[in-house]
Every structure is written in C-alpha cells, then in structure tokens.
Amino acid sequence: MGATLRIEIFPCDIDRAVAFYAALGFELVGRKEGPPRYASVRRDEVRIGMVQSPRHPSEQRAVPIGTEIVIAVDDVRAERDRVVAAGVELAEDLRDREWGLTDFRVHDPDGYYLRVTDRR
C-alpha cells in the first residue's frame, strides 16, 4: 500500500476552523468533543486533523517560519471562483508563477497559510 498524508493543525476554535475548511470544499468526517476538542476534514485524498488549543499568534504560523499547506486541484481558476463565492478572503489572487504553475493563497482563521495550485 502506498503512503498517504494527513496533517494536524491546532486552531483555537474548532467550529470556526471546520466552517472555513468547508468553504474550501472539505467535508467533516470525524469529531470528538474532548477535551481536547478534535475534528477531521477530508477532501478527496487530503485529510486535515484539528486539535483545539490555546490561541497562538498568527504570524508564528505563516510563511516563512510556519507551514505552507499546498493543495493541488484540476482547475485552479474554477476553484478560486468557488472559494471567493463562499466568502473566503484571498491573501493573494491568481498568479502565474515562474515555475510554471498558477495558484492563489489564503490564510485560515488561525493564520495557517494555504496555497491552492493547479497540477503540472
């Protein structure tokens, strides 16, 4: 069996985080009221676990000292339109990158940085 990847993030408000990731097309697949509170969301083969924790400064989670979560999609332009229609504020709109991909970027409510990109 091949490898898969699941990441864990640590939002201060599980409900707010689940709502944000739902706007990005993720579905809630697990929840535990805790303590600590926990939720798991999935979109296709991408899975993100969330453990509620005390608030941390957003700048500690942002690039270049934090983590960049990269999600590759088939149609990045349609994805961008869907995300904006869902009310998500873009950190950076669609941009063609020098490495040959097009992407847009958002921050989740706790400052995690996400790049949504097309596939090669």
N, C-alpha and C positions, 0 to 999 in steps of 0.2 A: 504494500500500500504506500502511496506517495505521501509526502508531507503536506500538512495544511498549516495555516497560521491563524491564530486568534490573538488579539491584543487585549490588554486590560487597561482601562483608564480610570481615573479617580475623581469623578465630579463631586461637587458639594451638594447637588440637588439631582437625585436620580430621575425624578419625574420630568424636570426641565431638560435633562440630557436625552432621555428617551424621546421626548417630543421633537427635539432638534434632529436627532438621527432619523426619526420617522419622516421628517421633511426631506431628508436626503435619500429616501427610498428604502430604509431599513425597517424590518418588522421585529416586534418584540417576541422573543422565543423563550425567555425564562425570566423569572422574577422571584426574589426572596426578600421578605420584609426585614430580616436581620434580627439583631444587629450583627454586622453592618448590613445596610440595605444593599441589594445586588440586583442587577438586571443584565440581560444579554440580548443583543440585537443581531440580526443577520440580514444580509443582502447577498443573494447568490452564495458564493463561497467565502465571502468576507464576514467575519464574526468579531464583534466587539463586546467584551465584558465590561461592566461598570460596577465599581465598588464605591459606595458613598464614603467620602472622607471630608475632613475639615477643609475649608477654603484655603487655597494656595494662590499666590499672586499669578495672574495670567501670564506675565512676562517670563515666569520660570518654565512655562510650558510651550512657549513659542520658539520658532526657529530664530537664531541658530543654536540656542542652548537646549531647547526642548526636542520634541519629536515631530517629524512631519509624517502624517498618515497619507499615503498615496493610494487613491482608488482609480483603477483603470476601467473605462467604460467604452462601449462600442461607438456611441455618438455623443461626444462631449458638448457639442452645441445644443442638442436637444436636452441634454442633462442640465446644462446651465439654465436654459429657459424654464425647465420644470422646477429647479431649485429656487430660482427667483420668484416664480409664480407661487411657490409655497411660502414665500415671505422671508427667506434666508438672505441676509445681507452679505454681499460678496466682499472679501478682503481685497481681491484683485479679479477683474473681469477677464474674459477670454483673452489669451495671448499666445501667439505663435512663438515657440521657444527655439533658440539656436540649435538645440539638439534634435529638432525635427518633430516635436510633439506640440500639441495645443492643450492648454489647461486653464482652469480658473481655480481660485483659492478662497477658502472660508475659514473662520475661526468658530469653534463650537462655544457654547456659553461659558465654559471654564477655561478658554484660551487655547485649547488644543488646535493645532494647525492642520488643515486638510487640503490636499491638492487633488483635484479631480481632473484626470487627464485622459486623452484618447490612447488607444493601443497603437503600437508600432505596426 
